[in-house]
Amino acid sequence: MTEQFSVLGFDNDFRFLSNFYPSPVRYLGKVYPSVEHAYQAAKTPIASERKAIRDEKSAGRAKRMGRKVTLRKDWENVKLDVMRSLILQKFQDKDLMDLLLATGHAYLEEANSWGDTYWGVSANHLGKILMSVRAELALKHQKLFTP
Protein backbone atom coordinates (compact mmCIF):
# COMPACT_ATOMS: atom_id res chain seq x y z
CA MET A 1 0.00 0.00 0.00
CA THR A 2 1.30 3.44 -0.94
CA GLU A 3 1.59 6.01 1.82
CA GLN A 4 -0.67 9.02 1.29
CA PHE A 5 1.02 12.41 1.21
CA SER A 6 -0.16 15.99 1.02
CA VAL A 7 1.01 19.02 -0.89
CA LEU A 8 0.37 21.96 1.39
CA GLY A 9 1.39 25.04 -0.55
CA PHE A 10 2.16 25.58 -4.19
CA ASP A 11 5.79 26.64 -4.07
CA ASN A 12 9.24 25.14 -4.66
CA ASP A 13 8.78 21.75 -6.40
CA PHE A 14 5.03 22.35 -6.56
CA ARG A 15 5.12 25.92 -7.92
CA PHE A 16 3.60 24.60 -11.17
CA LEU A 17 0.29 24.14 -9.29
CA SER A 18 0.03 27.87 -8.62
CA ASN A 19 -2.23 30.02 -10.77
CA PHE A 20 0.67 32.50 -10.92
CA TYR A 21 2.82 29.92 -12.75
CA PRO A 22 3.51 31.10 -16.32
CA SER A 23 1.33 28.96 -18.55
CA PRO A 24 -0.58 30.51 -21.45
CA VAL A 25 -4.34 29.91 -21.44
CA ARG A 26 -7.17 31.26 -23.59
CA TYR A 27 -10.22 33.13 -22.46
CA LEU A 28 -12.75 34.53 -24.93
CA GLY A 29 -10.30 33.91 -27.78
CA LYS A 30 -7.41 35.84 -26.20
CA VAL A 31 -4.21 34.35 -24.79
CA TYR A 32 -3.34 35.21 -21.19
CA PRO A 33 0.10 34.57 -19.64
CA SER A 34 -1.26 32.63 -16.66
CA VAL A 35 -4.43 31.21 -15.15
CA GLU A 36 -4.39 34.10 -12.67
CA HIS A 37 -4.44 36.66 -15.48
CA ALA A 38 -7.32 34.92 -17.27
CA TYR A 39 -9.31 34.36 -14.08
CA GLN A 40 -9.04 38.01 -13.05
CA ALA A 41 -10.01 39.13 -16.57
CA ALA A 42 -13.02 36.80 -16.54
CA LYS A 43 -14.48 38.82 -13.68
CA THR A 44 -15.40 41.71 -15.95
CA PRO A 45 -17.57 42.11 -19.04
CA ILE A 46 -15.52 45.18 -20.08
CA ALA A 47 -13.08 44.33 -22.89
CA SER A 48 -10.69 47.19 -22.05
CA GLU A 49 -10.41 45.99 -18.44
CA ARG A 50 -9.71 42.43 -19.64
CA LYS A 51 -7.04 43.73 -22.03
CA ALA A 52 -5.32 45.73 -19.27
CA ILE A 53 -5.13 42.60 -17.13
CA ARG A 54 -3.96 40.47 -20.07
CA ASP A 55 -1.16 42.96 -20.81
CA GLU A 56 0.05 43.08 -17.20
CA LYS A 57 3.47 41.42 -16.82
CA SER A 58 2.99 40.29 -13.21
CA ALA A 59 0.35 37.79 -12.08
CA GLY A 60 0.36 39.52 -8.69
CA ARG A 61 -0.45 42.87 -10.26
CA ALA A 62 -3.09 41.19 -12.46
CA LYS A 63 -4.69 39.87 -9.27
CA ARG A 64 -4.69 43.33 -7.71
CA MET A 65 -6.24 44.77 -10.89
CA GLY A 66 -8.96 42.12 -10.71
CA ARG A 67 -10.08 43.54 -7.37
CA LYS A 68 -10.93 46.86 -9.05
CA VAL A 69 -12.72 45.76 -12.23
CA THR A 70 -16.38 46.18 -13.06
CA LEU A 71 -17.67 42.85 -11.78
CA ARG A 72 -19.96 40.86 -14.04
CA LYS A 73 -23.38 40.29 -12.50
CA ASP A 74 -23.19 36.49 -12.53
CA TRP A 75 -19.65 36.22 -11.18
CA GLU A 76 -20.49 34.42 -7.94
CA ASN A 77 -22.44 31.81 -9.92
CA VAL A 78 -19.76 31.15 -12.55
CA LYS A 79 -16.39 31.68 -10.88
CA LEU A 80 -15.80 28.02 -9.93
CA ASP A 81 -16.64 26.86 -13.47
CA VAL A 82 -14.36 29.54 -14.93
CA MET A 83 -11.50 28.45 -12.67
CA ARG A 84 -12.02 24.77 -13.49
CA SER A 85 -12.01 25.40 -17.23
CA LEU A 86 -8.80 27.45 -16.99
CA ILE A 87 -7.08 24.82 -14.82
CA LEU A 88 -8.12 22.05 -17.20
CA GLN A 89 -6.76 24.07 -20.10
CA LYS A 90 -3.46 24.74 -18.31
CA PHE A 91 -2.85 21.06 -17.71
CA GLN A 92 -3.34 20.11 -21.36
CA ASP A 93 0.34 21.03 -21.66
CA LYS A 94 2.11 17.64 -21.59
CA ASP A 95 4.89 18.65 -19.22
CA LEU A 96 2.49 20.24 -16.74
CA MET A 97 0.08 17.31 -17.07
CA ASP A 98 2.88 14.87 -16.27
CA LEU A 99 3.83 16.92 -13.20
CA LEU A 100 0.22 17.01 -12.00
CA LEU A 101 -0.25 13.29 -12.58
CA ALA A 102 3.00 12.62 -10.73
CA THR A 103 1.36 13.94 -7.56
CA GLY A 104 -0.54 10.64 -7.58
CA HIS A 105 -3.29 10.64 -4.98
CA ALA A 106 -1.77 13.43 -2.89
CA TYR A 107 -4.11 15.84 -1.18
CA LEU A 108 -3.49 19.26 -2.76
CA GLU A 109 -4.09 22.42 -0.76
CA GLU A 110 -3.15 26.00 -1.44
CA ALA A 111 -1.89 26.67 2.05
CA ASN A 112 -1.25 30.38 2.39
CA SER A 113 -0.30 33.04 4.88
CA TRP A 114 -2.65 35.68 3.47
CA GLY A 115 -5.83 34.16 4.87
CA ASP A 116 -7.50 32.95 1.66
CA THR A 117 -9.94 30.39 3.01
CA TYR A 118 -11.99 30.17 -0.18
CA TRP A 119 -9.36 29.04 -2.69
CA GLY A 120 -6.90 27.78 -0.09
CA VAL A 121 -7.15 26.42 3.42
CA SER A 122 -10.61 25.54 4.76
CA ALA A 123 -12.80 25.49 1.61
CA ASN A 124 -9.74 24.74 -0.57
CA HIS A 125 -11.62 25.17 -3.85
CA LEU A 126 -8.41 25.45 -5.86
CA GLY A 127 -7.04 22.22 -4.41
CA LYS A 128 -10.33 20.43 -5.05
CA ILE A 129 -10.36 21.61 -8.66
CA LEU A 130 -6.76 20.49 -9.15
CA MET A 131 -7.50 17.05 -7.70
CA SER A 132 -10.60 16.73 -9.87
CA VAL A 133 -8.70 17.74 -13.02
CA ARG A 134 -5.92 15.31 -12.07
CA ALA A 135 -8.43 12.46 -11.77
CA GLU A 136 -10.05 13.39 -15.09
CA LEU A 137 -6.70 13.51 -16.87
CA ALA A 138 -5.57 10.25 -15.26
CA LEU A 139 -8.67 8.49 -16.54
CA LYS A 140 -8.30 10.02 -19.97
CA HIS A 141 -4.65 9.07 -20.23
CA GLN A 142 -4.91 5.87 -18.17
CA LYS A 143 -1.99 6.71 -15.97
CA LEU A 144 -1.76 7.80 -12.40
CA PHE A 145 1.66 7.78 -10.86
CA THR A 146 2.22 6.98 -7.24
CA PRO A 147 4.96 8.71 -5.26
N, C-alpha and C positions, 0 to 999 in steps of 0.2 A: 504494500500500500504506500502511495506517495504522500509525503507530509505536505499538508496545506500551508501555504505562506500568503502573506499579505503585502501589497505595495501601498504604503501609506505616505503619499506625497509623490508628485510627479517632477522629480528633479534627478540630477546625476544620471545614472543608468536608465532611469525611467522618464527622462525629460521629454521623450518622444510622445508621451501620453498627454502632455500639456497642450491646451488650446493655443498657447503662445508659440509652440514649436513651428518653425517655418515649414509650411506644407500647403502649396497652392490648392485652393478649392474654388468652385464656382457657386455663385448665387445670382439668380436672375440674369444669367448669361455673361456675367462679368467675373474675372478671376481675381481672387483676394489672396494675399500672401500667407494667411493663416486662418484657421477656424475662428479664432478670436475676432479677427477683422470682419469676416463674413457674418458671424453671429451678431456683432454690434451693429453692422449695417442693416441686418434683417429687421432690426427694431423699428426702422422708420420707413414710411412710404415715400419720403422725399428723396428723389434721385440725387440732388446735389449734396445732401447729407451723407448718403451712401458713398458717393464718389470721394468725398473728403476723408472718410474712414478708410476706404480702399487705398487711397494714395498715401496714407500715413505709414511711415517707415517702422514705427514701433508698435508692437501688439499692446503694450501697456498704455500707450497714448491713445490707441484705437479704442481700448476699453473705456478710458476716461471720456473720450468723445461720445461714446455710446450712452453715457449717463445724461448727456445734454441734448440728445436728438428729439425730434418730434415723434413721440411714441405712437406706433400704429394702434388702432383701437382694439384689435384682437390679440395683442401681444401675449397676454397672460394665457390665452387659450392655445397658442401655437408655439410658444418658445421651446418646449420640450421636443416637439416634432422637428422644428428647425435645427436644434442642436443635434438630434439623432441623425438627420439626413446629412449634416455637415461632417459629423464624425465618421459615418459610413463612407462618405466620399473620400475623406482623408486616408482611410485605411484600405482603399483600393490600390494605393501605391504598394508594390510588392515588398519592398524593403520594410516599410512601416507595418504592413500586414504581418510579415514574418516576425517582427519584434513583438507585436501585439499577441500573436498566437503563441509565441515563446513564453508568455506569462502563464500559460497553462490554465489552471483553475484558480489562480491567485485572486484573492479579494482585492479589488482596486478602489482606492479612496483618495480623493484630492484633499489630503490633510493640509491645513493651511493655518497661518498665524494671523490672518486678517479677519477671521470670524465669519467666513462664508459657510453658513450651515445649509444653504440650499443646494449649491453645486458640490460642495465638499462635505466635511464632517456632518454628522446627523442625517440629513436627508440624502446626501451623497448622490444626487441625480447624475452628475457627470460620471462617477464611477459605475453606476448602474447602467448607464448608456454604453460605456466602454465594454463592460462585461457582456452585455446583450449583443453588441456588434461583434465581439470576439466569438461568441457562441455561434452567431449566424455565419460568420466567415469560416469558422472551423467546420461546420456542417457542409457548407458550400464547397470547401476545398478538401474535406475529409482528412483534416490533420489537426490535431491538437497536441502540442508538445507538453511534456511534463517537466518541471524543473528537476 
